[in-house]
Amino acid sequence: MVVRRRQNGPEVALGHQAILYGRIQEDWEGTGSRWPIAPEYNRAVLEGLPDSDDRWPFLTRHMFAVAARPFHGASDRGWYRGYVIHFAVSTKDDPGDPGWPDRFLDKLEGLVLKRMLWLSAKVHFESVFFQERVFLYEVDRESLGGLYDELGSGRFGERVESEVRWARRELQEMGCRPNWLR
């Protein structure tokens, strides 16, 4: 990456940008009678993510956002049958390293998806150098039930042993590169 110093300002990194974004659909069955504190548990998982990350591609809690909690049952705050947890980041792109999206997915899976109560997730990678990549995750209901059982035994707030499993597939290539990234 090239760094250029402005005449009267800070150094500015020159390079290429990639956009990474996605969503995680919370398990809405778990937000009702089955286990009503699923949203709080998921928030705790996100708040427990690292504040910073020394290894690129980065994954920190600051990339994630969830709509405000419902107020007196109001569903006009982005909540209907569970929250949609969204995430996004503008990051450096490296034409010499086409495997960096896979390393990000490894982090997302290990730090977030295996620990949360969710139904599906979708991740998009946009790059100037590579075709857009889109991944879809679908939860394994049996493993989700195992996490519910463990959390229902009064272990909320403690480290849990159960891990959620899923199936991941890459969707067909979109066949386009966003011009605005250049």
Long-range contacts (C-beta under 8 A, 24 or more apart in sequence): 1-92, 13-92, 15-92, 15-93, 16-92, 16-93, 16-94, 16-95, 16-127, 16-128, 16-129, 16-181, 17-90, 17-91, 17-92, 17-93, 17-128, 17-181, 18-90, 18-91, 18-92, 18-93, 18-125, 18-126, 18-127, 18-128, 18-181, 19-88, 19-89, 19-90, 19-91, 19-124, 19-125, 19-126, 19-178, 19-181, 20-57, 20-88, 20-89, 20-91, 20-101, 20-104, 20-123, 20-124, 20-125, 20-126, 21-86, 21-87, 21-88, 21-89, 21-123, 21-124, 22-86, 22-87, 22-88, 22-121, 22-122, 22-123, 22-124, 23-84, 23-85, 23-86, 23-87, 23-121, 23-122, 24-84, 24-85, 24-86, 24-87, 24-112, 24-113, 24-116, 24-118, 24-120, 24-121, 25-82, 25-84, 25-85, 25-118, 25-119, 25-120, 25-121, 26-82, 26-83, 26-84, 26-85, 26-116, 26-117, 26-118, 26-119, 27-82, 27-117, 27-118, 27-119, 27-139, 27-144, 28-81, 28-82, 28-119, 30-82, 30-117, 30-148, 31-81, 31-82, 31-83, 34-148, 35-117, 35-148, 35-151, 35-152, 37-156, 38-82, 38-117, 39-66, 39-69, 39-82, 39-83, 40-156, 41-116, 41-117, 41-151, 41-156, 42-66, 42-83, 42-85, 42-116, 42-117, 42-118, 44-157, 45-112, 45-115, 45-116, 46-85, 46-112, 49-111, 49-112, 50-111, 56-91, 56-92, 56-100, 57-91, 57-100, 57-101, 57-103, 57-104, 57-107, 58-89, 58-91, 59-104, 59-107, 59-108, 59-111, 59-112, 63-87, 63-88, 63-89, 64-112, 82-119, 85-116, 85-118, 93-127, 93-128, 93-129, 94-129, 95-129, 98-129, 98-130, 101-125, 101-133, 105-135, 105-168, 109-166, 109-168, 113-137, 113-164, 113-166, 114-163, 114-164, 114-165, 115-160, 115-163, 115-164, 116-164, 117-144, 117-147, 117-148, 117-164, 118-144, 118-164, 121-166, 126-177, 126-178, 126-181, 127-177, 127-181, 128-177, 128-178, 128-181, 128-182, 130-177, 131-173, 131-174, 131-175, 131-176, 131-177, 132-173, 132-174, 132-176, 132-177, 132-178, 133-170, 133-173, 134-170, 134-171, 134-174, 135-168, 135-169, 135-170, 135-171, 136-168, 136-169, 136-170, 136-171, 137-166, 137-167, 137-168, 138-166, 138-167, 139-164, 139-165, 139-166, 140-164, 140-165, 140-166, 140-167
